[in-house]
Amino acid sequence: MPTDPALPDGRRADGVLAELRALREADAPTRGGRTFAYVYDAGVEGLDELAAEAYTAFATVNGLDPTVFPSVARLENDVVAAAAALLGAPGAQGTFTSGGTESIMLAVKAARDHARTVRGITEPQLVLPSTAHAAFHKAAAYLGLEPVVVAVDPVTFRADPDAMAAALTDRTALVVASTPSYAHGVIDPVAEIAAAAAARGVLCHVDACIGGWILPHLRRAGRQVEPFDLSVPGVTSLSVDLHKYGYADKGASVVLYRDAELRRHQYFAHAGWPGYPVVNPTVQGTKSGGLLAQAWAVLRYVGEEGYTALAARVAEASDRLLAGLRAAAGVRVLGEPAAGLVAFTVDGEDGTPDLSLLLHLADEMRELGWYLQPQLSFDGLPPNLHLTLTPATVGQVGALLDDLAAALAKARALDPVAVDPDLAAFAAGLDPDTLGPEEIAGVLAFAGLGEGAGLPGRMAPVLVLLDALPGRLKERLLSEFIGSVFRI
């Protein structure tokens, strides 16, 4: 943490860049295939350099006004056209955004405003499976929709189309399906969900932020992929991230709509002030043209054949990893992963998921230089470790499985981490809305996350405690913790 918020005297460029490089040394590696979350490494020579140069060329271009910077309109039309050709239907329209969260936010806004102006709904609902991305809940909170959460099948982890259909009401503005869901990497039954939505006159959004770019190329590479995009009757919008399996730098995403009339509801225009006329297609106003330019450049550099080959490499890595995991004693793959994401849990001696063992395993793997993403239990769904596979992981699968076996043996020998039952009972009685600063600080300190403590070396004790806490208290503590990280 900085000790003096004041700016120092101006420094030489090489000194400034050296300090930035030093800060990066503490981060997880973003290249090399050992970080199985947050990053997407194509392993394509020259790709990073191309993206950096393209960004630099357009970094000072303001994407706010394409009438002043017409290059922005040309680049965006090209990028959206590529996405529409891959995922769209005749007449599909779209917008380039800063990432999946913004694409989802805009799709939810469009659905809310469509419901209000076309159907007269004043208290709209958003129907979504429990595995839908948290960004939908964020959009609902920001935009004033009531989320209606539907439990998924506890064996397949896919949305239940009958339960989703039963949750639709006259207030439903939008229903959601994922291809795939982030947590387990499984694909929801899009056609059935979309058909049920269409029968009620409800819009249907497909969250293809992860799978939208890779699934069509997996199909092209010979894999079986069920229809999921705007060609499916009843699907009215779709989001696809180019900074995932499109391998552009973050943030780059596209939100697509079946037609221009629906897309119009995402726009914001304002003429009620004395400044320039404002019309914003996205949440952002001013934005650098650099992110758009680098996405445009990456798509053209890799090309159709290149993306098909990269998808085949991801499928190869997935096949090898899944075979190794399923052969490991006590390891259980969750669902049927379909698009580069894999989740697995570890069972204890009683044949049920062992949270302590799972989290010890994650810590041991991190000691060995791997990052596997822990996911806690939720609504009867088991805790697990999540892996995002990329082309760069193909050559790492064997080493990963070898280290996983060694780390699991070591984790089994460690003492279990557990939450004191009295503490859990006490926490269950706390009201997160009335907790004061001292009480919050006390709970964070108990978890090893107190102010000044830094990030703990091992996360198992922290995550076991979080897993035991009620949801709203967990959210309050997470908010307070992140506030302690960004404390200036």
C-alpha angles and dihedrals in degrees: 000000000000115000096199118039092195117105115251124229114287114284138201116274094240091055093050092049092047090056091051091050090050091053090053091058091078093053127094110263114264095198132048101054101265099107108076099190140046097018134076115203116189092184088219115150114242096009097112092047092049092050091049093050093046091050092049092051091057102027094109095043111108111222091198095093121031090183088068095036105032091175087074092061092047094050094045093047090052094049095045091046090055091051093045092050090052097041110011147088131228108299096017113157131193152167135230111237140180095257148316095298092056092044090052092045091054094046090052091047091050090050093047093050092043090052091049099047102032103032102024095237112160099174103041126193130211114212114203140155117254089250094058114121119273088241089078090058089048090052091048091051093048096043103038103250125142111237114222107197119203121198117242128225105285093217104041096026088220124132114269106236094200092051090046091051091049090053094059116106138170086272096055110119098173141007122203137214127179129221093211118353110230099229099057106010095235127137121239120227094264099176094054095045093046092048091053090049093049091050088059095041091249126143118244125209123197113208099213093154089128104026103032096090100033102041096064089047091048087055089050089051090057102266122134110251122170117224110272109152138082090298087073111093111249097024105121104172139015138188125212127179117219091192090066117052091352085067095219118142118268127302111039127121141144130218115202130197130195091241144359093256091064093043089055089070091065093060126097119208127176130181098162099102135066096249131084118313107271126216119160122184090190139034089264124074110186111031136161117257088217097089092050092048095050092049090050091049095048093050091053095043095052098037131181097299091045093053091048091053092047091050090052090053091052089050090050092051090047093050093051094044094048092049090051095046093048090052093053117098113249094007117119125188112218117231124325108305111215112173115036099292121108131183125187137174132203121231124216127220091285092058095249127110112283107212095189093050092046093052093044086054092053091051093048091050090051089053086057092052101263127118115209114174116239116220119191128224118277134184094336094318113124127249113254149165117256126212129190111204123209134174089266090062095062092088093043101055096090093048091045093053092047092051091043091057092049093045092049092052090051092046091053089056094054124094112262118257113228140169118243106253092224090053091049091050091048092049092049089061096052120107107222091203094059101039112124127219094263093051092048091048090050094053092046091049091051088053091050093250100106122141111286093013093106122207113323118247092230121036100195096092091047096047094045088056093047091050090056096050125094113260100251093046089049090053092049092051092047090052091049091047094052088047089057090052093051094040101148 
